[in-house]
C-alpha cells in the first residue's frame, strides 16, 4: 500500500518561512514526478510547484522567487521551502506523486492528506 504523508504546516506571520515535507512509503518500485498543490477556501486546487524525476521544476507564477521545491530520491521525499510568506498563501497544501508499486509496475497518482498553512498579516 503506497501512501504520502505531509508534515511541516502551521501558523506563521507574513514574511516568515515554513518547510513542508512529504514522504512516500510502501512497496515502491519507482517514483516519477512529485509536486505540491494547494487549495484555499472556496477556490480550486492549484499547482504550486512540481519536480520531475529528471530534475526539472516548474512553479506557479505567484510563488516564483519565494518557494523552492526539492527532493531526496533516496528518502522518497519531496520538500517545499516557502519563504516570504503572504496571507494569500494560506491554504491546505497537498503532496502529489506519480508512483509505480512493485505489484502493478504502472504509474498511478497519489495524494497526501494535506497540511494546513496559515499566514497571518
C-alpha positions as CSV (number, residue, x, y, z in Angstrom):
1,X,0.0,0.0,0.0
2,X,1.5,3.3,-1.1
3,X,0.9,6.5,0.8
4,X,2.1,10.0,1.0
5,X,2.4,11.8,4.4
6,X,3.0,15.5,4.6
7,X,4.3,17.5,7.6
8,X,5.6,20.9,8.4
9,X,2.5,23.1,8.1
10,X,1.5,25.6,10.7
11,X,0.8,29.2,11.5
12,X,3.3,31.8,10.6
13,X,3.4,35.6,10.3
14,X,3.6,37.3,6.9
15,X,7.2,37.4,5.8
16,X,8.1,34.2,7.6
17,X,9.1,30.8,6.3
18,X,7.9,27.2,6.5
19,X,9.3,24.0,5.1
20,X,6.9,21.3,4.1
21,X,8.0,17.6,3.8
22,X,6.2,14.7,2.1
23,X,7.4,11.1,2.4
24,X,6.2,8.4,0.1
25,X,6.1,5.0,1.8
26,X,5.0,1.5,0.8
27,X,6.3,-1.1,-1.6
28,X,7.5,1.4,-4.2
29,X,9.1,0.4,-7.5
30,X,9.6,3.8,-8.9
31,X,8.6,7.5,-8.4
32,X,8.3,9.8,-11.4
33,X,7.1,13.3,-10.8
34,X,6.5,14.8,-7.3
35,X,4.9,18.1,-6.5
36,X,2.8,20.3,-4.3
37,X,-0.7,21.7,-4.8
38,X,-2.8,23.9,-2.6
39,X,-6.4,24.7,-2.0
40,X,-7.7,27.8,-0.3
41,X,-11.3,28.0,1.0
42,X,-13.7,28.5,-1.9
43,X,-11.1,28.0,-4.5
44,X,-10.0,25.2,-6.8
45,X,-6.9,23.2,-6.1
46,X,-3.9,24.7,-7.9
47,X,-0.4,23.6,-8.7
48,X,2.3,25.3,-6.6
49,X,5.4,23.5,-7.7
50,X,6.4,20.3,-9.4
51,X,9.6,18.3,-9.8
52,X,10.2,15.7,-12.5
53,X,12.3,12.6,-11.9
54,X,14.8,14.3,-14.3
55,X,15.2,17.3,-12.0
56,X,13.1,19.8,-14.0
57,X,11.0,22.1,-11.9
58,X,8.1,24.5,-12.5
59,X,6.3,26.9,-10.3
60,X,3.1,28.9,-10.2
61,X,3.8,32.5,-11.0
62,X,2.5,33.6,-7.6
63,X,5.3,31.7,-5.8
64,X,8.3,32.1,-8.1
65,X,11.3,33.5,-6.3
66,X,9.8,32.7,-2.9
67,X,9.2,28.9,-2.9
68,X,11.7,26.2,-3.7
69,X,10.8,22.5,-4.4
70,X,13.5,19.9,-3.9
71,X,13.5,16.1,-3.5
72,X,15.6,13.4,-1.9
73,X,15.2,10.3,-4.1
74,X,17.0,8.1,-1.6
75,X,14.4,9.0,1.0
76,X,11.4,9.1,-1.3
77,X,10.8,12.7,0.0
78,X,9.9,16.0,-1.6
79,X,10.2,19.3,0.2
80,X,8.7,22.7,-0.3
81,X,10.7,25.6,1.2
82,X,8.4,28.6,1.5
83,X,9.9,32.0,2.2
84,X,8.5,35.5,2.3
85,X,5.0,34.0,3.0
86,X,2.0,36.2,2.3
87,X,-1.6,35.9,3.7
88,X,-2.7,34.8,0.3
89,X,-0.5,31.7,0.6
90,X,-2.9,30.5,3.3
91,X,-4.3,27.1,2.1
92,X,-4.2,23.4,2.6
93,X,-1.1,22.1,0.9
94,X,-1.2,18.7,-0.7
95,X,1.6,16.5,-1.9
96,X,1.2,14.7,-5.2
97,X,3.3,12.0,-6.7
98,X,3.4,9.5,-9.7
99,X,4.3,6.2,-8.2
100,X,4.6,2.7,-9.5
101,X,4.3,-0.1,-7.0
102,X,6.1,-3.4,-7.3
103,X,2.7,-5.2,-7.7
104,X,1.4,-3.1,-10.7
105,X,4.6,-1.6,-12.2
106,X,2.2,1.1,-13.5
107,X,2.4,4.8,-12.5
108,X,-0.6,5.9,-10.5
109,X,-1.2,9.3,-9.0
110,X,-1.2,9.5,-5.2
111,X,-2.2,12.4,-2.9
112,X,-1.3,13.1,0.7
113,X,-3.9,14.0,3.3
114,X,-2.9,17.7,3.2
115,X,-1.3,20.1,5.7
116,X,-2.7,23.4,6.7
117,X,-0.6,26.5,6.2
118,X,-1.9,29.8,7.7
119,X,-0.2,33.1,7.2
120,X,-1.3,35.9,9.4
121,X,-1.0,39.6,8.4
